[in-house]
Amino acid sequence: MEPRSGWTFLSNHAHVLVELAQDPSLRLRDLADRVGITERAVAQIISDLEGAHVLERIRDGRRNVYRIDANAPLRHPVEAHRRVGDLLRAVTRDLRI
């Protein structure tokens, strides 16, 4: 049996965090392009991450800059013993948190 294609190990929430860890001033449009989802989906993910206190949105003139709380725990019980920063350190090239 051939494996199904199209799945990934990380969720879109994780992909958004990875991109923001590398460039905290990305626009929603740029995040959507990099992750491969709609701007609306990115906006919902940002809202989810803010609500979970993983991400903070900071206004800088007309733009937003995002600050990630590297000490926030991962949410699923399987990985709850780890922090957001652990995940980001494992998968990012240029960490800015």
PDB file as gemmi writes it, atoms N, CA and C in Angstrom:
CRYST1    1.000    1.000    1.000  90.00  90.00  90.00 P 1                      
ATOM      1  N   MET A   1       0.834  -1.175   0.000  1.00  0.00           N  
ATOM      2  CA  MET A   1       0.000   0.000   0.000  1.00  0.00           C  
ATOM      3  C   MET A   1       0.886   1.248   0.000  1.00  0.00           C  
ATOM      4  N   GLU A   2       0.601   2.171  -0.908  1.00  0.00           N  
ATOM      5  CA  GLU A   2       1.355   3.419  -0.983  1.00  0.00           C  
ATOM      6  C   GLU A   2       0.878   4.412   0.061  1.00  0.00           C  
ATOM      7  N   PRO A   3       1.817   5.155   0.678  1.00  0.00           N  
ATOM      8  CA  PRO A   3       1.397   6.154   1.665  1.00  0.00           C  
ATOM      9  C   PRO A   3       0.617   7.289   1.003  1.00  0.00           C  
ATOM     10  N   ARG A   4      -0.330   7.846   1.768  1.00  0.00           N  
ATOM     11  CA  ARG A   4      -1.089   8.993   1.261  1.00  0.00           C  
ATOM     12  C   ARG A   4      -0.151  10.186   1.110  1.00  0.00           C  
ATOM     13  N   SER A   5      -0.360  10.985   0.102  1.00  0.00           N  
ATOM     14  CA  SER A   5       0.456  12.179  -0.082  1.00  0.00           C  
ATOM     15  C   SER A   5      -0.288  13.400   0.455  1.00  0.00           C  
ATOM     16  N   GLY A   6       0.434  14.472   0.660  1.00  0.00           N  
ATOM     17  CA  GLY A   6      -0.192  15.723   1.051  1.00  0.00           C  
ATOM     18  C   GLY A   6      -0.192  16.013   2.533  1.00  0.00           C  
ATOM     19  N   TRP A   7       0.164  15.068   3.377  1.00  0.00           N  
ATOM     20  CA  TRP A   7       0.164  15.340   4.811  1.00  0.00           C  
ATOM     21  C   TRP A   7       1.554  15.802   5.242  1.00  0.00           C  
ATOM     22  N   THR A   8       1.603  16.494   6.369  1.00  0.00           N  
ATOM     23  CA  THR A   8       2.876  16.956   6.918  1.00  0.00           C  
ATOM     24  C   THR A   8       2.921  16.631   8.407  1.00  0.00           C  
ATOM     25  N   PHE A   9       4.103  16.679   8.983  1.00  0.00           N  
ATOM     26  CA  PHE A   9       4.251  16.392  10.406  1.00  0.00           C  
ATOM     27  C   PHE A   9       3.750  17.537  11.280  1.00  0.00           C  
ATOM     28  N   LEU A  10       3.841  18.757  10.810  1.00  0.00           N  
ATOM     29  CA  LEU A  10       3.446  19.918  11.607  1.00  0.00           C  
ATOM     30  C   LEU A  10       2.153  20.522  11.078  1.00  0.00           C  
ATOM     31  N   SER A  11       1.387  21.119  11.975  1.00  0.00           N  
ATOM     32  CA  SER A  11       0.127  21.773  11.609  1.00  0.00           C  
ATOM     33  C   SER A  11       0.392  23.147  11.000  1.00  0.00           C  
ATOM     34  N   ASN A  12      -0.651  23.734  10.433  1.00  0.00           N  
ATOM     35  CA  ASN A  12      -0.532  25.099   9.923  1.00  0.00           C  
ATOM     36  C   ASN A  12      -0.230  26.087  11.046  1.00  0.00           C  
ATOM     37  N   HIS A  13      -0.712  25.819  12.245  1.00  0.00           N  
ATOM     38  CA  HIS A  13      -0.387  26.676  13.390  1.00  0.00           C  
ATOM     39  C   HIS A  13       1.130  26.679  13.622  1.00  0.00           C  
ATOM     40  N   ALA A  14       1.729  25.500  13.579  1.00  0.00           N  
ATOM     41  CA  ALA A  14       3.180  25.398  13.743  1.00  0.00           C  
ATOM     42  C   ALA A  14       3.907  26.078  12.591  1.00  0.00           C  
ATOM     43  N   HIS A  15       3.404  25.914  11.378  1.00  0.00           N  
ATOM     44  CA  HIS A  15       4.047  26.556  10.225  1.00  0.00           C  
ATOM     45  C   HIS A  15       4.034  28.073  10.358  1.00  0.00           C  
ATOM     46  N   VAL A  16       2.920  28.638  10.807  1.00  0.00           N  
ATOM     47  CA  VAL A  16       2.834  30.091  11.012  1.00  0.00           C  
ATOM     48  C   VAL A  16       3.842  30.519  12.077  1.00  0.00           C  
ATOM     49  N   LEU A  17       3.926  29.785  13.173  1.00  0.00           N  
ATOM     50  CA  LEU A  17       4.897  30.121  14.222  1.00  0.00           C  
ATOM     51  C   LEU A  17       6.330  30.048  13.706  1.00  0.00           C  
ATOM     52  N   VAL A  18       6.648  29.028  12.935  1.00  0.00           N  
ATOM     53  CA  VAL A  18       7.995  28.892  12.384  1.00  0.00           C  
ATOM     54  C   VAL A  18       8.332  30.097  11.516  1.00  0.00           C  
ATOM     55  N   GLU A  19       7.411  30.489  10.658  1.00  0.00           N  
ATOM     56  CA  GLU A  19       7.668  31.640   9.786  1.00  0.00           C  
ATOM     57  C   GLU A  19       7.831  32.928  10.592  1.00  0.00           C  
ATOM     58  N   LEU A  20       6.985  33.116  11.606  1.00  0.00           N  
ATOM     59  CA  LEU A  20       7.087  34.319  12.427  1.00  0.00           C  
ATOM     60  C   LEU A  20       8.337  34.316  13.296  1.00  0.00           C  
ATOM     61  N   ALA A  21       8.823  33.156  13.681  1.00  0.00           N  
ATOM     62  CA  ALA A  21      10.068  33.071  14.444  1.00  0.00           C  
ATOM     63  C   ALA A  21      11.251  33.525  13.592  1.00  0.00           C  
ATOM     64  N   GLN A  22      11.140  33.319  12.293  1.00  0.00           N  
ATOM     65  CA  GLN A  22      12.214  33.718  11.379  1.00  0.00           C  
ATOM     66  C   GLN A  22      12.079  35.167  10.929  1.00  0.00           C  
ATOM     67  N   ASP A  23      10.845  35.659  10.874  1.00  0.00           N  
ATOM     68  CA  ASP A  23      10.612  37.055  10.484  1.00  0.00           C  
ATOM     69  C   ASP A  23       9.338  37.551  11.167  1.00  0.00           C  
ATOM     70  N   PRO A  24       9.471  38.159  12.349  1.00  0.00           N  
ATOM     71  CA  PRO A  24       8.298  38.563  13.136  1.00  0.00           C  
ATOM     72  C   PRO A  24       7.475  39.705  12.543  1.00  0.00           C  
ATOM     73  N   SER A  25       7.933  40.294  11.450  1.00  0.00           N  
ATOM     74  CA  SER A  25       7.174  41.399  10.862  1.00  0.00           C  
ATOM     75  C   SER A  25       6.477  41.010   9.563  1.00  0.00           C  
ATOM     76  N   LEU A  26       6.352  39.718   9.305  1.00  0.00           N  
ATOM     77  CA  LEU A  26       5.671  39.282   8.081  1.00  0.00           C  
ATOM     78  C   LEU A  26       4.218  39.735   8.053  1.00  0.00           C  
ATOM     79  N   ARG A  27       3.758  40.126   6.868  1.00  0.00           N  
ATOM     80  CA  ARG A  27       2.351  40.471   6.679  1.00  0.00           C  
ATOM     81  C   ARG A  27       1.536  39.192   6.519  1.00  0.00           C  
ATOM     82  N   LEU A  28       0.237  39.286   6.801  1.00  0.00           N  
ATOM     83  CA  LEU A  28      -0.642  38.119   6.647  1.00  0.00           C  
ATOM     84  C   LEU A  28      -0.532  37.529   5.246  1.00  0.00           C  
ATOM     85  N   ARG A  29      -0.483  38.383   4.246  1.00  0.00           N  
ATOM     86  CA  ARG A  29      -0.394  37.925   2.850  1.00  0.00           C  
ATOM     87  C   ARG A  29       0.871  37.086   2.642  1.00  0.00           C  
ATOM     88  N   ASP A  30       1.997  37.563   3.200  1.00  0.00           N  
ATOM     89  CA  ASP A  30       3.258  36.844   3.041  1.00  0.00           C  
ATOM     90  C   ASP A  30       3.239  35.524   3.809  1.00  0.00           C  
ATOM     91  N   LEU A  31       2.659  35.537   5.005  1.00  0.00           N  
ATOM     92  CA  LEU A  31       2.513  34.299   5.773  1.00  0.00           C  
ATOM     93  C   LEU A  31       1.676  33.286   5.003  1.00  0.00           C  
ATOM     94  N   ALA A  32       0.566  33.753   4.446  1.00  0.00           N  
ATOM     95  CA  ALA A  32      -0.319  32.870   3.681  1.00  0.00           C  
ATOM     96  C   ALA A  32       0.433  32.248   2.511  1.00  0.00           C  
ATOM     97  N   ASP A  33       1.196  33.049   1.785  1.00  0.00           N  
ATOM     98  CA  ASP A  33       1.965  32.530   0.652  1.00  0.00           C  
ATOM     99  C   ASP A  33       2.991  31.492   1.094  1.00  0.00           C  
ATOM    100  N   ARG A  34       3.694  31.774   2.186  1.00  0.00           N  
ATOM    101  CA  ARG A  34       4.745  30.863   2.654  1.00  0.00           C  
ATOM    102  C   ARG A  34       4.183  29.554   3.190  1.00  0.00           C  
ATOM    103  N   VAL A  35       3.056  29.627   3.889  1.00  0.00           N  
ATOM    104  CA  VAL A  35       2.465  28.425   4.492  1.00  0.00           C  
ATOM    105  C   VAL A  35       1.604  27.672   3.481  1.00  0.00           C  
ATOM    106  N   GLY A  36       1.077  28.396   2.493  1.00  0.00           N  
ATOM    107  CA  GLY A  36       0.241  27.753   1.477  1.00  0.00           C  
ATOM    108  C   GLY A  36      -1.222  27.672   1.863  1.00  0.00           C  
ATOM    109  N   ILE A  37      -1.685  28.673   2.621  1.00  0.00           N  
ATOM    110  CA  ILE A  37      -3.081  28.747   3.037  1.00  0.00           C  
ATOM    111  C   ILE A  37      -3.596  30.154   2.755  1.00  0.00           C  
ATOM    112  N   THR A  38      -4.873  30.385   2.995  1.00  0.00           N  
ATOM    113  CA  THR A  38      -5.462  31.692   2.716  1.00  0.00           C  
ATOM    114  C   THR A  38      -5.107  32.699   3.811  1.00  0.00           C  
ATOM    115  N   GLU A  39      -5.223  33.981   3.471  1.00  0.00           N  
ATOM    116  CA  GLU A  39      -5.013  35.040   4.459  1.00  0.00           C  
ATOM    117  C   GLU A  39      -6.014  34.906   5.600  1.00  0.00           C  
ATOM    118  N   ARG A  40      -7.228  34.533   5.267  1.00  0.00           N  
ATOM    119  CA  ARG A  40      -8.257  34.354   6.295  1.00  0.00           C  
ATOM    120  C   ARG A  40      -7.865  33.256   7.278  1.00  0.00           C  
ATOM    121  N   ALA A  41      -7.308  32.156   6.762  1.00  0.00           N  
ATOM    122  CA  ALA A  41      -6.857  31.065   7.626  1.00  0.00           C  
ATOM    123  C   ALA A  41      -5.705  31.527   8.513  1.00  0.00           C  
ATOM    124  N   VAL A  42      -4.784  32.306   7.959  1.00  0.00           N  
ATOM    125  CA  VAL A  42      -3.679  32.847   8.755  1.00  0.00           C  
ATOM    126  C   VAL A  42      -4.221  33.752   9.856  1.00  0.00           C  
ATOM    127  N   ALA A  43      -5.173  34.612   9.523  1.00  0.00           N  
ATOM    128  CA  ALA A  43      -5.761  35.511  10.522  1.00  0.00           C  
ATOM    129  C   ALA A  43      -6.398  34.714  11.661  1.00  0.00           C  
ATOM    130  N   GLN A  44      -7.069  33.612  11.336  1.00  0.00           N  
ATOM    131  CA  GLN A  44      -7.682  32.770  12.369  1.00  0.00           C  
ATOM    132  C   GLN A  44      -6.613  32.098  13.230  1.00  0.00           C  
ATOM    133  N   ILE A  45      -5.550  31.637  12.602  1.00  0.00           N  
ATOM    134  CA  ILE A  45      -4.456  31.008  13.345  1.00  0.00           C  
ATOM    135  C   ILE A  45      -3.799  32.016  14.276  1.00  0.00           C  
ATOM    136  N   ILE A  46      -3.565  33.225  13.787  1.00  0.00           N  
ATOM    137  CA  ILE A  46      -2.977  34.284  14.634  1.00  0.00           C  
ATOM    138  C   ILE A  46      -3.892  34.535  15.832  1.00  0.00           C  
ATOM    139  N   SER A  47      -5.185  34.597  15.589  1.00  0.00           N  
ATOM    140  CA  SER A  47      -6.152  34.800  16.667  1.00  0.00           C  
ATOM    141  C   SER A  47      -6.095  33.649  17.673  1.00  0.00           C  
ATOM    142  N   ASP A  48      -6.022  32.419  17.182  1.00  0.00           N  
ATOM    143  CA  ASP A  48      -5.902  31.249  18.056  1.00  0.00           C  
ATOM    144  C   ASP A  48      -4.649  31.340  18.916  1.00  0.00           C  
ATOM    145  N   LEU A  49      -3.530  31.677  18.291  1.00  0.00           N  
ATOM    146  CA  LEU A  49      -2.250  31.738  19.003  1.00  0.00           C  
ATOM    147  C   LEU A  49      -2.227  32.876  20.020  1.00  0.00           C  
ATOM    148  N   GLU A  50      -2.868  33.990  19.677  1.00  0.00           N  
ATOM    149  CA  GLU A  50      -2.984  35.091  20.646  1.00  0.00           C  
ATOM    150  C   GLU A  50      -3.857  34.672  21.824  1.00  0.00           C  
ATOM    151  N   GLY A  51      -4.967  34.020  21.537  1.00  0.00           N  
ATOM    152  CA  GLY A  51      -5.876  33.577  22.588  1.00  0.00           C  
ATOM    153  C   GLY A  51      -5.238  32.566  23.530  1.00  0.00           C  
ATOM    154  N   ALA A  52      -4.285  31.794  23.016  1.00  0.00           N  
ATOM    155  CA  ALA A  52      -3.575  30.806  23.831  1.00  0.00           C  
ATOM    156  C   ALA A  52      -2.336  31.403  24.496  1.00  0.00           C  
ATOM    157  N   HIS A  53      -2.122  32.693  24.299  1.00  0.00           N  
ATOM    158  CA  HIS A  53      -0.974  33.418  24.877  1.00  0.00           C  
ATOM    159  C   HIS A  53       0.361  32.868  24.394  1.00  0.00           C  
ATOM    160  N   VAL A  54       0.369  32.404  23.153  1.00  0.00           N  
ATOM    161  CA  VAL A  54       1.596  31.937  22.518  1.00  0.00           C  
ATOM    162  C   VAL A  54       2.207  33.066  21.705  1.00  0.00           C  
ATOM    163  N   LEU A  55       1.371  33.960  21.227  1.00  0.00           N  
ATOM    164  CA  LEU A  55       1.784  35.020  20.323  1.00  0.00           C  
ATOM    165  C   LEU A  55       1.190  36.340  20.785  1.00  0.00           C  
ATOM    166  N   GLU A  56       1.973  37.408  20.653  1.00  0.00           N  
ATOM    167  CA  GLU A  56       1.498  38.758  20.968  1.00  0.00           C  
ATOM    168  C   GLU A  56       1.687  39.630  19.734  1.00  0.00           C  
ATOM    169  N   ARG A  57       0.642  40.367  19.392  1.00  0.00           N  
ATOM    170  CA  ARG A  57       0.681  41.281  18.250  1.00  0.00           C  
ATOM    171  C   ARG A  57       1.035  42.672  18.773  1.00  0.00           C  
ATOM    172  N   ILE A  58       2.049  43.294  18.180  1.00  0.00           N  
ATOM    173  CA  ILE A  58       2.499  44.618  18.588  1.00  0.00           C  
ATOM    174  C   ILE A  58       2.414  45.529  17.369  1.00  0.00           C  
ATOM    175  N   ARG A  59       1.722  46.650  17.528  1.00  0.00           N  
ATOM    176  CA  ARG A  59       1.633  47.621  16.429  1.00  0.00           C  
ATOM    177  C   ARG A  59       2.941  48.384  16.323  1.00  0.00           C  
ATOM    178  N   ASP A  60       3.450  48.500  15.102  1.00  0.00           N  
ATOM    179  CA  ASP A  60       4.653  49.274  14.805  1.00  0.00           C  
ATOM    180  C   ASP A  60       4.320  50.165  13.618  1.00  0.00           C  
ATOM    181  N   GLY A  61       3.810  51.355  13.923  1.00  0.00           N  
ATOM    182  CA  GLY A  61       3.316  52.225  12.854  1.00  0.00           C  
ATOM    183  C   GLY A  61       2.078  51.613  12.242  1.00  0.00           C  
ATOM    184  N   ARG A  62       2.115  51.368  10.949  1.00  0.00           N  
ATOM    185  CA  ARG A  62       0.974  50.774  10.255  1.00  0.00           C  
ATOM    186  C   ARG A  62       1.074  49.252  10.157  1.00  0.00           C  
ATOM    187  N   ARG A  63       2.134  48.689  10.687  1.00  0.00           N  
ATOM    188  CA  ARG A  63       2.350  47.241  10.575  1.00  0.00           C  
ATOM    189  C   ARG A  63       2.252  46.560  11.928  1.00  0.00           C  
ATOM    190  N   ASN A  64       2.138  45.265  11.880  1.00  0.00           N  
ATOM    191  CA  ASN A  64       2.181  44.443  13.085  1.00  0.00           C  
ATOM    192  C   ASN A  64       3.523  43.730  13.156  1.00  0.00           C  
ATOM    193  N   VAL A  65       4.005  43.580  14.360  1.00  0.00           N  
ATOM    194  CA  VAL A  65       5.172  42.746  14.639  1.00  0.00           C  
ATOM    195  C   VAL A  65       4.699  41.740  15.674  1.00  0.00           C  
ATOM    196  N   TYR A  66       5.166  40.522  15.579  1.00  0.00           N  
ATOM    197  CA  TYR A  66       4.687  39.465  16.458  1.00  0.00           C  
ATOM    198  C   TYR A  66       5.794  38.997  17.388  1.00  0.00           C  
ATOM    199  N   ARG A  67       5.425  38.821  18.656  1.00  0.00           N  
ATOM    200  CA  ARG A  67       6.349  38.300  19.659  1.00  0.00           C  
ATOM    201  C   ARG A  67       5.828  36.941  20.118  1.00  0.00           C  
ATOM    202  N   ILE A  68       6.697  35.950  20.040  1.00  0.00           N  
ATOM    203  CA  ILE A  68       6.340  34.585  20.423  1.00  0.00           C  
ATOM    204  C   ILE A  68       6.804  34.347  21.854  1.00  0.00           C  
ATOM    205  N   ASP A  69       5.947  33.725  22.646  1.00  0.00           N  
ATOM    206  CA  ASP A  69       6.319  33.319  23.998  1.00  0.00           C  
ATOM    207  C   ASP A  69       6.934  31.921  23.910  1.00  0.00           C  
ATOM    208  N   ALA A  70       8.258  31.873  23.883  1.00  0.00           N  
ATOM    209  CA  ALA A  70       8.973  30.606  23.743  1.00  0.00           C  
ATOM    210  C   ALA A  70       8.734  29.680  24.928  1.00  0.00           C  
ATOM    211  N   ASN A  71       8.273  30.220  26.057  1.00  0.00           N  
ATOM    212  CA  ASN A  71       8.035  29.407  27.248  1.00  0.00           C  
ATOM    213  C   ASN A  71       6.627  28.831  27.326  1.00  0.00           C  
ATOM    214  N   ALA A  72       5.784  29.173  26.368  1.00  0.00           N  
ATOM    215  CA  ALA A  72       4.422  28.625  26.362  1.00  0.00           C  
ATOM    216  C   ALA A  72       4.495  27.121  26.108  1.00  0.00           C  
ATOM    217  N   PRO A  73       3.710  26.337  26.846  1.00  0.00           N  
ATOM    218  CA  PRO A  73       3.740  24.885  26.633  1.00  0.00           C  
ATOM    219  C   PRO A  73       3.038  24.514  25.325  1.00  0.00           C  
ATOM    220  N   LEU A  74       3.495  23.426  24.722  1.00  0.00           N  
ATOM    221  CA  LEU A  74       2.775  22.885  23.574  1.00  0.00           C  
ATOM    222  C   LEU A  74       1.450  22.329  24.085  1.00  0.00           C  
ATOM    223  N   ARG A  75       0.434  22.331  23.242  1.00  0.00           N  
ATOM    224  CA  ARG A  75      -0.938  22.128  23.724  1.00  0.00           C  
ATOM    225  C   ARG A  75      -1.414  20.682  23.815  1.00  0.00           C  
ATOM    226  N   HIS A  76      -0.897  19.809  23.011  1.00  0.00           N  
ATOM    227  CA  HIS A  76      -1.379  18.425  23.024  1.00  0.00           C  
ATOM    228  C   HIS A  76      -0.743  17.680  24.197  1.00  0.00           C  
ATOM    229  N   PRO A  77      -1.505  16.819  24.876  1.00  0.00           N  
ATOM    230  CA  PRO A  77      -0.951  16.095  26.031  1.00  0.00           C  
ATOM    231  C   PRO A  77       0.330  15.302  25.715  1.00  0.00           C  
ATOM    232  N   VAL A  78       0.473  14.823  24.493  1.00  0.00           N  
ATOM    233  CA  VAL A  78       1.654  14.049  24.124  1.00  0.00           C  
ATOM    234  C   VAL A  78       2.931  14.885  24.206  1.00  0.00           C  
ATOM    235  N   GLU A  79       2.824  16.192  23.856  1.00  0.00           N  
ATOM    236  CA  GLU A  79       4.019  17.037  23.867  1.00  0.00           C  
ATOM    237  C   GLU A  79       3.951  18.168  24.890  1.00  0.00           C  
ATOM    238  N   ALA A  80       2.995  18.123  25.794  1.00  0.00           N  
ATOM    239  CA  ALA A  80       2.801  19.215  26.769  1.00  0.00           C  
ATOM    240  C   ALA A  80       3.995  19.402  27.700  1.00  0.00           C  
ATOM    241  N   HIS A  81       4.879  18.428  27.774  1.00  0.00           N  
ATOM    242  CA  HIS A  81       6.080  18.564  28.598  1.00  0.00           C  
ATOM    243  C   HIS A  81       7.140  19.422  27.912  1.00  0.00           C  
ATOM    244  N   ARG A  82       6.891  19.830  26.681  1.00  0.00           N  
ATOM    245  CA  ARG A  82       7.796  20.674  25.905  1.00  0.00           C  
ATOM    246  C   ARG A  82       7.228  22.069  25.743  1.00  0.00           C  
ATOM    247  N   ARG A  83       8.076  23.001  25.364  1.00  0.00           N  
ATOM    248  CA  ARG A  83       7.702  24.398  25.186  1.00  0.00           C  
ATOM    249  C   ARG A  83       7.743  24.753  23.702  1.00  0.00           C  
ATOM    250  N   VAL A  84       7.059  25.849  23.364  1.00  0.00           N  
ATOM    251  CA  VAL A  84       7.051  26.350  21.985  1.00  0.00           C  
ATOM    252  C   VAL A  84       8.481  26.572  21.499  1.00  0.00           C  
ATOM    253  N   GLY A  85       9.314  27.125  22.347  1.00  0.00           N  
ATOM    254  CA  GLY A  85      10.708  27.371  21.970  1.00  0.00           C  
ATOM    255  C   GLY A  85      11.458  26.102  21.605  1.00  0.00           C  
ATOM    256  N   ASP A  86      11.144  24.987  22.267  1.00  0.00           N  
ATOM    257  CA  ASP A  86      11.781  23.706  21.930  1.00  0.00           C  
ATOM    258  C   ASP A  86      11.461  23.319  20.489  1.00  0.00           C  
ATOM    259  N   LEU A  87      10.206  23.454  20.118  1.00  0.00           N  
ATOM    260  CA  LEU A  87       9.789  23.137  18.757  1.00  0.00           C  
ATOM    261  C   LEU A  87      10.474  24.055  17.755  1.00  0.00           C  
ATOM    262  N   LEU A  88      10.453  25.350  18.037  1.00  0.00           N  
ATOM    263  CA  LEU A  88      11.032  26.307  17.098  1.00  0.00           C  
ATOM    264  C   LEU A  88      12.533  26.127  16.945  1.00  0.00           C  
ATOM    265  N   ARG A  89      13.224  25.843  18.032  1.00  0.00           N  
ATOM    266  CA  ARG A  89      14.666  25.596  17.930  1.00  0.00           C  
ATOM    267  C   ARG A  89      14.966  24.361  17.074  1.00  0.00           C  
ATOM    268  N   ALA A  90      14.061  23.395  17.115  1.00  0.00           N  
ATOM    269  CA  ALA A  90      14.260  22.162  16.356  1.00  0.00           C  
ATOM    270  C   ALA A  90      14.062  22.346  14.857  1.00  0.00           C  
ATOM    271  N   VAL A  91      13.243  23.310  14.450  1.00  0.00           N  
ATOM    272  CA  VAL A  91      12.881  23.379  13.026  1.00  0.00           C  
ATOM    273  C   VAL A  91      13.205  24.694  12.325  1.00  0.00           C  
ATOM    274  N   THR A  92      13.691  25.708  13.039  1.00  0.00           N  
ATOM    275  CA  THR A  92      13.950  26.983  12.367  1.00  0.00           C  
ATOM    276  C   THR A  92      15.428  27.161  12.076  1.00  0.00           C  
ATOM    277  N   ARG A  93      15.680  27.936  11.042  1.00  0.00           N  
ATOM    278  CA  ARG A  93      17.050  28.265  10.646  1.00  0.00           C  
ATOM    279  C   ARG A  93      17.519  29.525  11.352  1.00  0.00           C  
ATOM    280  N   ASP A  94      16.666  30.524  11.425  1.00  0.00           N  
ATOM    281  CA  ASP A  94      17.052  31.844  11.933  1.00  0.00           C  
ATOM    282  C   ASP A  94      16.055  32.265  12.995  1.00  0.00           C  
ATOM    283  N   LEU A  95      16.237  31.765  14.196  1.00  0.00           N  
ATOM    284  CA  LEU A  95      15.291  31.981  15.285  1.00  0.00           C  
ATOM    285  C   LEU A  95      15.407  33.391  15.854  1.00  0.00           C  
ATOM    286  N   ARG A  96      14.287  34.103  15.940  1.00  0.00           N  
ATOM    287  CA  ARG A  96      14.274  35.485  16.455  1.00  0.00           C  
ATOM    288  C   ARG A  96      13.274  35.648  17.571  1.00  0.00           C  
ATOM    289  N   ILE A  97      13.265  34.743  18.523  1.00  0.00           N  
ATOM    290  CA  ILE A  97      12.343  34.868  19.656  1.00  0.00           C  
ATOM    291  C   ILE A  97      13.105  35.124  20.928  1.00  0.00           C  
TER     292      ILE A  97                                                      
END                                                                             
